[in-house]
Amino acid sequence: MNKVLKTLAAVSLLASLAGCAGKSGSSAAGSASDKTIKVGATLVPHAEILKEAVAPELEKEGWKLEVVEFSDYVLPNQSLNDGDLDANYYQTLAYMQNANDANEKNGFKLAAVAGVHIEPMGFYSEKLKDIKDLQDGAKIAVPNDADNEDRGLRFLIAEGLLNDPKKDGQLVDTDFNGKSDVNPHNYEIHAMAADSLPRDLPDVDLAVINGNYALEAKLPDTNPALVVESFDKKATVARTNFIVVNEKDKDSEKTKALVKAVQSDAVKKYIEDKYKGSVIASFIDADGNAQ
């Protein structure tokens, strides 16, 4: 009987030790996985910036970056809220706040922790080398959705091609066609689908094109922008794309490491070299302060 009891005790001890070893291994694996930062992003330029510029900076500090690509604007925030991501990178502050407001009952509490870039509009042309060569009566195309048409017209005014009508509200309510005080050079202003503007470039003298569509058409390589949109502080905050996390994770080690890598000199240089003005670095916080 004593022999049996001793045998059972030995088996029990071995099982206990095996269980401890299993838990120890599991804990080590969990610790290793904690060095992986999982970020959701849309493809261009967000995922490119993360994979090609941010990942090497994180690796220097012992972190691994996993990029999950999305083709829509809804799932990245839902996945972040559900805990499937550590962060996402694709949206402006206004979009994030709308997501928080719309999903308040579902507990959305997302926070912007680091501004990364802006996709400015640019003046593009296959016929001109300099904006000064634009002739009276030239054909100018702008996006036809209300927000971007207004933005494009304001860009033309800022560069002195049109005059400000001094009217309240959006400029899309103003008829700029025909020679007048607001259009002294009698430019033909054509509102066209934003995504078609790169394809329609041969048919106009000048087109005001959003940065993302310019990138997709590889215009920075074939026809770099003649002029790139500039921003005051208010516009900079409104147009910047941010790294977004769950509010509870704002001060986590992963978030701190990601912010440091994203807003590094190496990432800024990558953006400048890769996108040639169709994407510009905007390293700010959610209040618009430079980082």
MARNU-342803 format. One record per residue: residue number from 0; x, y, z of N, C-alpha, C in turn. Coordinates in steps of 0.1 Angstrom, whole numbers, plus 5000, padded with zeros to 4 digits. Layout:
BEGIN
 num   nx   ny   nz  cax  cay  caz   cx   cy   cz
 NUM    X    Y    Z    X    Y    Z    X    Y    Z
...
//
This chain:
BEGIN
 num   nx   ny   nz  cax  cay  caz   cx   cy   cz
   0 5008 4988 5000 5000 5000 5000 5009 5013 5000
   1 5019 5012 5008 5028 5024 5009 5035 5027 4995
   2 5039 5015 4989 5045 5017 4975 5035 5023 4966
   3 5022 5019 4966 5012 5024 4958 5010 5039 4960
   4 5009 5043 4973 5007 5057 4977 5019 5065 4972
   5 5031 5060 4974 5043 5067 4970 5043 5069 4954
   6 5039 5059 4947 5038 5060 4933 5028 5070 4928
   7 5016 5070 4935 5006 5080 4931 5011 5094 4935
   8 5018 5096 4946 5023 5109 4950 5033 5114 4939
   9 5041 5104 4935 5051 5108 4925 5045 5113 4912
  10 5035 5105 4907 5027 5109 4895 5020 5122 4897
  11 5014 5124 4908 5008 5137 4911 5017 5148 4911
  12 5029 5146 4916 5039 5157 4916 5044 5160 4902
  13 5046 5150 4894 5050 5152 4880 5040 5159 4872
  14 5027 5156 4875 5016 5162 4868 5016 5177 4872
  15 5018 5179 4885 5018 5193 4890 5029 5201 4883
  16 5041 5195 4883 5052 5202 4877 5050 5205 4862
  17 5044 5195 4855 5041 5196 4841 5031 5208 4839
  18 5021 5208 4848 5011 5219 4847 5017 5233 4849
  19 5027 5234 4859 5034 5246 4861 5042 5250 4849
  20 5049 5240 4843 5057 5242 4831 5048 5247 4820
  21 5036 5241 4819 5027 5246 4808 5023 5260 4810
  22 5020 5264 4822 5015 5277 4825 5027 5287 4823
  23 5039 5283 4827 5050 5291 4825 5052 5294 4810
  24 5051 5283 4801 5053 5285 4787 5042 5294 4781
  25 5030 5292 4786 5019 5300 4781 5021 5315 4784
  26 5026 5318 4796 5029 5331 4800 5040 5338 4792
  27 5050 5330 4789 5061 5335 4780 5056 5338 4766
  28 5047 5330 4761 5042 5332 4748 5033 5345 4748
  29 5026 5346 4759 5017 5358 4760 5026 5371 4761
  30 5037 5370 4768 5046 5381 4769 5052 5385 4755
  31 5056 5375 4747 5061 5377 4734 5051 5384 4725
  32 5038 5379 4726 5028 5385 4718 5025 5400 4721
  33 5028 5403 4734 5026 5417 4738 5035 5427 4731
  34 5045 5422 4724 5055 5430 4717 5050 5432 4702
  35 5038 5427 4699 5032 5429 4686 5022 5440 4687
  36 5023 5450 4678 5013 5461 4677 5005 5459 4665
  37 4992 5457 4666 4983 5454 4655 4975 5467 4651
  38 4978 5471 4639 4971 5484 4634 4963 5482 4622
  39 4951 5486 4621 4943 5486 4610 4944 5498 4601
  40 4945 5497 4588 4947 5508 4579 4941 5506 4566
  41 4937 5517 4559 4934 5516 4545 4947 5516 4537
  42 4946 5512 4524 4959 5509 4517 4968 5520 4514
  43 4963 5530 4507 4971 5541 4502 4967 5554 4508
  44 4976 5561 4515 4990 5558 4517 4992 5552 4531
  45 4982 5550 4539 4983 5546 4553 4991 5533 4555
  46 4986 5522 4549 4993 5509 4550 5007 5510 4545
  47 5009 5517 4534 5023 5518 4529 5032 5525 4539
  48 5028 5536 4545 5036 5543 4555 5039 5534 4567
  49 5029 5526 4571 5031 5517 4583 5041 5506 4579
  50 5039 5500 4568 5048 5488 4565 5062 5493 4561
  51 5063 5503 4553 5076 5506 4548 5084 5516 4557
  52 5078 5524 4565 5085 5534 4573 5084 5532 4588
  53 5072 5529 4593 5070 5528 4607 5075 5514 4613
  54 5072 5504 4605 5077 5490 4610 5092 5490 4613
  55 5101 5495 4605 5115 5495 4608 5119 5503 4621
  56 5111 5514 4623 5114 5522 4635 5110 5514 4647
  57 5099 5507 4647 5094 5499 4658 5104 5487 4661
  58 5109 5481 4650 5118 5470 4652 5130 5474 4659
  59 5135 5486 4657 5147 5491 4665 5144 5491 4680
  60 5132 5492 4684 5128 5493 4698 5123 5479 4703
  61 5124 5469 4695 5120 5456 4699 5105 5452 4697
  62 5098 5460 4689 5084 5458 4686 5082 5453 4672
  63 5071 5445 4671 5067 5440 4658 5054 5446 4654
  64 5053 5451 4641 5041 5458 4637 5034 5448 4628
  65 5021 5446 4630 5012 5438 4622 5002 5448 4616
  66 5001 5449 4603 4992 5458 4596 4980 5450 4590
  67 4968 5454 4594 4956 5447 4589 4950 5457 4579
  68 4948 5454 4566 4944 5463 4556 4928 5462 4555
  69 4922 5474 4554 4908 5475 4552 4905 5483 4539
  70 4893 5480 4533 4889 5487 4521 4877 5496 4523
  71 4873 5496 4536 4861 5505 4539 4864 5513 4551
  72 4855 5522 4554 4858 5532 4565 4850 5529 4578
  73 4843 5518 4578 4835 5514 4590 4841 5504 4599
  74 4846 5493 4592 4851 5482 4600 4864 5485 4608
  75 4873 5494 4604 4885 5497 4612 4881 5502 4626
  76 4871 5510 4627 4867 5515 4640 4860 5504 4648
  77 4852 5496 4642 4844 5486 4648 4854 5475 4654
  78 4864 5472 4646 4874 5462 4650 4883 5468 4662
  79 4885 5481 4661 4893 5487 4672 4884 5487 4685
  80 4872 5490 4684 4863 5490 4696 4861 5476 4701
  81 4861 5466 4693 4860 5452 4697 4872 5446 4703
  82 4884 5453 4702 4896 5448 4708 4904 5440 4698
  83 4900 5439 4685 4908 5431 4676 4920 5439 4671
  84 4921 5452 4673 4932 5460 4669 4938 5468 4681
  85 4950 5471 4681 4956 5480 4691 4954 5495 4687
  86 4953 5497 4674 4951 5511 4668 4946 5510 4654
  87 4942 5521 4649 4939 5522 4634 4944 5536 4629
  88 4946 5536 4616 4952 5548 4610 4945 5550 4596
  89 4936 5559 4595 4929 5562 4582 4920 5574 4583
  90 4918 5580 4595 4907 5589 4596 4911 5603 4602
  91 4902 5613 4600 4904 5626 4606 4896 5626 4619
  92 4899 5637 4626 4892 5639 4639 4877 5639 4638
  93 4872 5647 4628 4858 5648 4626 4851 5634 4624
  94 4858 5626 4615 4853 5613 4613 4852 5604 4625
  95 4863 5605 4633 4864 5597 4646 4853 5602 4655
  96 4851 5615 4657 4841 5620 4666 4827 5615 4661
  97 4824 5616 4648 4811 5611 4643 4809 5596 4646
  98 4820 5589 4646 4819 5574 4649 4816 5572 4664
  99 4823 5580 4672 4820 5580 4687 4805 5583 4690
 100 4801 5594 4683 4787 5599 4686 4777 5589 4681
 101 4779 5584 4669 4769 5575 4662 4769 5561 4670
 102 4780 5557 4676 4780 5544 4683 4781 5546 4698
 103 4776 5557 4703 4777 5559 4718 4771 5548 4726
 104 4759 5543 4721 4752 5532 4728 4760 5519 4728
 105 4769 5518 4718 4777 5506 4717 4791 5507 4725
 106 4792 5518 4732 4804 5520 4740 4816 5525 4733
 107 4815 5531 4721 4827 5536 4714 4833 5548 4721
 108 4845 5546 4725 4853 5557 4731 4867 5557 4725
 109 4868 5562 4713 4880 5563 4706 4887 5576 4708
 110 4901 5576 4708 4909 5588 4710 4920 5589 4700
 111 4922 5601 4694 4933 5604 4685 4945 5607 4693
 112 4956 5600 4690 4968 5602 4698 4980 5607 4690
 113 4979 5607 4677 4990 5612 4669 4986 5615 4655
 114 4988 5628 4651 4986 5632 4637 4998 5627 4628
 115 4995 5622 4616 5006 5617 4608 5007 5624 4595
 116 4996 5626 4587 4997 5632 4574 4985 5638 4569
 117 4986 5647 4559 4975 5653 4552 4976 5649 4537
 118 4965 5647 4531 4965 5644 4516 4960 5657 4510
 119 4969 5666 4507 4965 5679 4501 4960 5678 4487
 120 4952 5688 4483 4948 5689 4469 4961 5695 4462
 121 4961 5693 4449 4972 5699 4441 4966 5703 4428
 122 4974 5713 4421 4971 5717 4408 4979 5708 4399
 123 4972 5700 4390 4979 5691 4381 4976 5695 4366
 124 4986 5693 4358 4984 5696 4344 4993 5688 4335
 125 4988 5684 4323 4997 5677 4313 5002 5688 4303
 126 4997 5700 4304 4999 5710 4294 5008 5721 4299
 127 5009 5723 4312 5016 5734 4318 5028 5729 4326
 128 5039 5737 4326 5050 5734 4335 5050 5744 4347
 129 5043 5755 4346 5042 5765 4356 5028 5771 4356
 130 5023 5773 4368 5010 5779 4369 5009 5793 4362
 131 5020 5799 4361 5020 5813 4355 5017 5812 4340
 132 5018 5800 4334 5015 5799 4320 5001 5797 4317
 133 4992 5796 4327 4978 5794 4325 4972 5806 4318
 134 4965 5804 4306 4960 5815 4298 4946 5818 4301
 135 4942 5830 4298 4928 5834 4299 4919 5825 4292
 136 4907 5821 4298 4898 5812 4291 4901 5797 4293
 137 4912 5794 4301 4916 5780 4302 4905 5772 4309
 138 4906 5759 4306 4896 5750 4313 4902 5744 4326
 139 4895 5746 4337 4899 5742 4350 4889 5732 4356
 140 4893 5721 4360 4884 5711 4366 4886 5710 4381
 141 4874 5709 4388 4874 5707 4402 4865 5696 4406
 142 4867 5689 4418 4858 5678 4422 4843 5683 4422
 143 4834 5674 4420 4820 5679 4420 4812 5676 4432
 144 4818 5669 4443 4810 5667 4455 4812 5680 4463
 145 4801 5683 4471 4800 5697 4477 4813 5701 4485
 146 4817 5692 4494 4829 5695 4503 4841 5698 4495
 147 4844 5689 4486 4857 5691 4478 4856 5701 4467
 148 4844 5703 4462 4843 5714 4452 4845 5728 4459
 149 4839 5729 4471 4841 5741 4479 4856 5743 4482
 150 4862 5732 4486 4877 5732 4490 4885 5736 4478
 151 4882 5730 4466 4889 5733 4454 4888 5747 4449
 152 4876 5753 4450 4874 5767 4447 4882 5776 4456
 153 4882 5773 4469 4889 5781 4478 4904 5780 4475
 154 4909 5769 4471 4923 5767 4467 4926 5776 4455
 155 4917 5777 4445 4919 5785 4434 4919 5800 4438
 156 4911 5804 4447 4911 5817 4452 4924 5820 4460
 157 4928 5811 4468 4940 5813 4476 4953 5815 4467
 158 4953 5809 4455 4964 5810 4446 4962 5822 4436
 159 4951 5829 4437 4949 5841 4429 4943 5839 4416
 160 4938 5827 4413 4932 5824 4400 4917 5829 4399
 161 4911 5829 4410 4897 5834 4412 4897 5844 4423
 162 4887 5853 4423 4885 5862 4434 4874 5858 4444
 163 4876 5861 4456 4866 5857 4467 4854 5865 4465
 164 4842 5858 4463 4830 5866 4461 4824 5872 4474
 165 4831 5869 4486 4827 5875 4499 4812 5871 4502
 166 4809 5859 4499 4795 5854 4502 4796 5844 4513
 167 4785 5844 4521 4785 5834 4532 4782 5820 4526
 168 4786 5810 4534 4782 5797 4529 4792 5791 4519
 169 4789 5779 4514 4798 5773 4505 4799 5780 4491
 170 4811 5780 4485 4813 5786 4473 4806 5779 4461
 171 4802 5767 4463 4795 5760 4452 4782 5767 4448
 172 4778 5776 4457 4765 5784 4453 4769 5795 4444
 173 4781 5798 4441 4785 5809 4433 4788 5804 4418
 174 4783 5811 4409 4785 5808 4395 4798 5815 4390
 175 4809 5808 4389 4821 5814 4386 4823 5815 4370
 176 4815 5808 4363 4817 5808 4348 4813 5821 4342
 177 4821 5825 4332 4818 5838 4326 4827 5849 4332
 178 4833 5858 4324 4841 5868 4329 4834 5877 4339
 179 4839 5880 4350 4832 5888 4361 4842 5892 4371
 180 4838 5898 4381 4847 5903 4392 4853 5891 4399
 181 4846 5879 4400 4851 5868 4407 4859 5859 4397
 182 4858 5861 4384 4865 5853 4374 4870 5862 4363
 183 4880 5871 4366 4884 5881 4357 4892 5875 4345
 184 4897 5863 4346 4904 5857 4335 4895 5847 4326
 185 4882 5848 4329 4872 5840 4322 4876 5825 4320
 186 4880 5820 4331 4883 5805 4331 4870 5797 4330
 187 4871 5786 4323 4859 5777 4323 4861 5767 4335
 188 4852 5768 4344 4852 5760 4356 4843 5748 4354
 189 4849 5736 4354 4841 5723 4352 4841 5715 4365
 190 4830 5712 4371 4829 5703 4382 4827 5689 4377
 191 4837 5680 4381 4837 5666 4376 4839 5657 4388
 192 4835 5644 4386 4837 5634 4396 4852 5634 4401
 193 4854 5634 4414 4868 5635 4419 4877 5624 4415
 194 4871 5611 4414 4880 5600 4411 4883 5599 4396
 195 4875 5607 4388 4878 5607 4373 4888 5618 4369
 196 4891 5627 4378 4899 5638 4374 4913 5634 4368
 197 4920 5625 4374 4933 5621 4368 4931 5616 4353
 198 4920 5608 4351 4918 5603 4337 4914 5614 4327
 199 4907 5625 4333 4903 5636 4325 4913 5647 4323
 200 4925 5645 4329 4935 5655 4328 4939 5660 4314
 201 4940 5651 4304 4943 5655 4291 4933 5665 4285
 202 4921 5665 4290 4910 5672 4284 4908 5686 4290
 203 4916 5690 4300 4916 5703 4306 4930 5709 4307
 204 4930 5721 4310 4943 5728 4311 4949 5726 4326
 205 4940 5725 4335 4944 5724 4349 4933 5717 4357
 206 4937 5708 4366 4927 5701 4374 4932 5702 4389
 207 4922 5704 4397 4924 5704 4412 4920 5690 4417
 208 4931 5682 4421 4929 5668 4424 4933 5665 4438
 209 4924 5657 4445 4927 5652 4459 4940 5643 4459
 210 4947 5644 4470 4960 5637 4471 4958 5622 4469
 211 4947 5616 4474 4946 5601 4473 4944 5597 4459
 212 4936 5605 4451 4934 5601 4437 4946 5604 4429
 213 4954 5614 4432 4966 5617 4425 4976 5605 4427
 214 4976 5600 4440 4985 5588 4443 4981 5576 4435
 215 4968 5573 4435 4963 5561 4428 4967 5561 4413
 216 4967 5574 4408 4970 5575 4393 4985 5577 4391
 217 4993 5577 4402 5008 5578 4401 5012 5592 4395
 218 5003 5602 4397 5007 5615 4392 5019 5621 4398
 219 5022 5619 4411 5035 5624 4416 5047 5620 4408
 220 5047 5608 4402 5058 5604 4394 5058 5609 4380
 221 5046 5609 4374 5044 5613 4360 5042 5628 4358
 222 5034 5634 4366 5030 5648 4365 5029 5654 4379
 223 5041 5657 4385 5040 5663 4399 5032 5675 4400
 224 5026 5678 4411 5017 5690 4413 5025 5703 4410
 225 5018 5712 4403 5024 5725 4401 5024 5733 4414
 226 5013 5732 4421 5011 5739 4434 5004 5729 4443
 227 5008 5729 4456 5002 5720 4466 4995 5729 4476
 228 4983 5725 4480 4974 5732 4490 4982 5734 4503
 229 4980 5746 4508 4986 5749 4521 4975 5751 4532
 230 4978 5750 4545 4968 5750 4555 4972 5759 4567
 231 4962 5766 4572 4964 5773 4585 4962 5762 4596
 232 4963 5767 4608 4962 5757 4619 4948 5750 4620
 233 4938 5757 4618 4924 5751 4618 4923 5741 4607
 234 4927 5744 4595 4926 5735 4584 4935 5723 4586
 235 4947 5725 4592 4956 5714 4594 4950 5704 4603
 236 4944 5708 4614 4937 5699 4624 4926 5692 4617
 237 4918 5699 4609 4907 5693 4602 4911 5682 4592
 238 4922 5684 4585 4926 5676 4573 4935 5665 4577
 239 4941 5665 4589 4951 5655 4593 4945 5642 4595
 240 4952 5631 4591 4948 5617 4594 4956 5613 4606
 241 4949 5607 4616 4954 5604 4629 4955 5589 4632
 242 4965 5586 4641 4965 5573 4647 4955 5573 4658
 243 4945 5564 4658 4934 5563 4668 4935 5550 4676
 244 4932 5552 4689 4932 5540 4698 4920 5540 4707
 245 4917 5530 4714 4907 5530 4724 4912 5540 4735
 246 4902 5548 4741 4905 5558 4750 4913 5552 4762
 247 4909 5540 4766 4916 5534 4778 4931 5530 4775
 248 4935 5530 4762 4948 5526 4759 4957 5538 4755
 249 4952 5550 4757 4959 5562 4753 4974 5562 4759
 250 4976 5558 4771 4989 5559 4777 4996 5545 4778
 251 4991 5535 4771 4997 5522 4771 5011 5522 4765
 252 5019 5512 4768 5033 5511 4763 5033 5510 4747
 253 5023 5502 4743 5021 5500 4728 5018 5513 4721
 254 5009 5521 4727 5006 5534 4721 5018 5543 4721
 255 5025 5544 4732 5036 5553 4733 5047 5549 4722
 256 5049 5536 4721 5059 5531 4711 5055 5534 4697
 257 5042 5533 4694 5036 5535 4681 5037 5550 4677
 258 5034 5559 4687 5034 5573 4684 5048 5578 4682
 259 5058 5573 4690 5072 5576 4688 5077 5573 4674
 260 5073 5561 4670 5078 5556 4657 5071 5563 4645
 261 5058 5566 4646 5051 5572 4636 5055 5586 4634
 262 5058 5593 4644 5062 5608 4643 5077 5609 4644
 263 5084 5600 4638 5099 5600 4637 5104 5608 4625
 264 5117 5612 4626 5123 5619 4614 5123 5609 4602
 265 5125 5596 4604 5126 5587 4594 5113 5586 4586
 266 5101 5586 4593 5088 5586 4587 5086 5599 4579
 267 5089 5610 4585 5088 5623 4578 5095 5623 4564
 268 5108 5618 4565 5116 5618 4553 5110 5608 4542
 269 5105 5597 4547 5098 5587 4538 5087 5594 4531
 270 5078 5601 4538 5066 5607 4533 5071 5617 4522
 271 5081 5625 4525 5086 5636 4516 5091 5629 4503
 272 5099 5619 4505 5106 5613 4493 5096 5604 4485
 273 5087 5597 4491 5078 5588 4484 5067 5595 4477
 274 5061 5605 4483 5049 5611 4478 5050 5624 4471
 275 5061 5631 4472 5065 5643 4465 5054 5653 4465
 276 5048 5656 4477 5038 5666 4479 5024 5662 4478
 277 5021 5650 4473 5007 5645 4473 5003 5640 4487
 278 5012 5638 4496 5010 5635 4510 5021 5643 4517
 279 5016 5650 4528 5026 5658 4535 5025 5655 4550
 280 5036 5654 4557 5036 5651 4571 5029 5661 4579
 281 5022 5657 4589 5014 5666 4598 5015 5660 4612
 282 5027 5662 4619 5029 5656 4632 5024 5665 4643
 283 5011 5664 4646 5004 5672 4656 4997 5663 4666
 284 4992 5669 4677 4983 5662 4686 4969 5667 4682
 285 4959 5662 4690 4945 5664 4686 4941 5679 4688
 286 4949 5686 4695 4947 5701 4696 4954 5709 4686
 287 4961 5703 4677 4968 5710 4667 4982 5714 4670
 288 4987 5710 4682 5001 5714 4686 5011 5705 4679
 289 5022 5711 4675 5032 5703 4668 5039 5693 4678
 290 5042 5682 4673 5048 5671 4682 5063 5670 4678
//
